[in-house]
Amino acid sequence: MLQTEVTIEFIICGPNFNPDSVTKLLGISPTKYTIRGSMKNCKYSPAIETTWCLQHCINSLNDLDHQVRQIIDRIENKLNILLKFKEENDIDFVFTIYG
């Protein structure tokens, strides 16, 4: 059976917010973040938005459910904090799975 690397991400994104404030509010350090206009994590052009991301990479689809659950478990009890932050800032939440 072929092994495929799969990436799972929970992303907070928007035009202008401070990723450090998300880290403080949630008490969770991001796997990566990008500031709008910066070249960090961008290959060819500046970032068009600010992002704060929790990411897991796995090598087997058998682990997919477990890894998704790990991300959900980290943010599930922070839902009210996330919703309040969303009200106060122009942000979106994105959950992606890709391989």
N, C-alpha and C positions, 0 to 999 in steps of 0.2 A: 504494500500500500504506500502510495506517495505521501510524504509529509509536506504540509503546506503551512507556512508561517501565517498566523492570523493575528491581527491587531484589533484590540478592543479599546475604545476611547469614550470617556465622558468629557465633553468640552463645554466650557462657558465662553461665549464669544460675543463681541460687540465692538462698536466703533471706538469707545473711549471709556475704559474703566481701569482701575489699578489692580493688577493681579495680586499684589501683596495684600490688599484689603480682603480679597477672597480667601487667601491663605489664612489670614488672621481670624476672619469670621468663622471659617469651617474648622480651623485647627488641623488642616491637612495640607501638606506640601504637594504642589503639583509635580507631575512627572516632567512636564515642560510647560513653558508659557512663551508668548510672543507679544510684543508691544507694537501697536499699529505704527507703521512707518519704519520699523527697524528691519534689518536684514537677518536677525537671529532666526534660525530654523527655516529661512527662505533661501531658495537657490538663485532665482533670477531677478526678482524685483522685491521691493519693500512689502511688508505685510499690510494687507488692506484692512485688517481689524486686529483687535487685541484678543488673545485667547489665553485660557487657563485650562490645563488638560491633565486628567488622570489617564494613564495608558498601561495596558498589559499586552505583551506579545506571547503567543503560545505556538507550539509546534505541532499540536495534535488537536483535531476537532473534538476528540473525546474530552478534552479539558475545557471546552468552550463554555458550557453551562456553569462550571465551577468558577471560571475566571470572571464571567459576567456577574455572577453573584457576589464575588469579592468587591467589585467596584460598587455595586448597588448597596452592599452592606456598609461601605464607608460613607455613603452620602444619604442613605435612607432616613436616618434620624436627624438630618440637617435640612429637611425639606422646607420647613417654615423659614429658616434663615435664607435659603436659596430663593424662595418666592419673594421675601421682603427685599432682598438685594435686587431681584429682577424688577420689582416695582420702582425702585429708586434709580435704576440704571437702564440704559437701552441695551439689554443683553438677551441672548437666546441660549437655550440648553440644547446640546446635540449629543446623541449617543450613537456611535458608529461601530460597525464590525466589518472589517475588510481583510482580504488576503491577497 
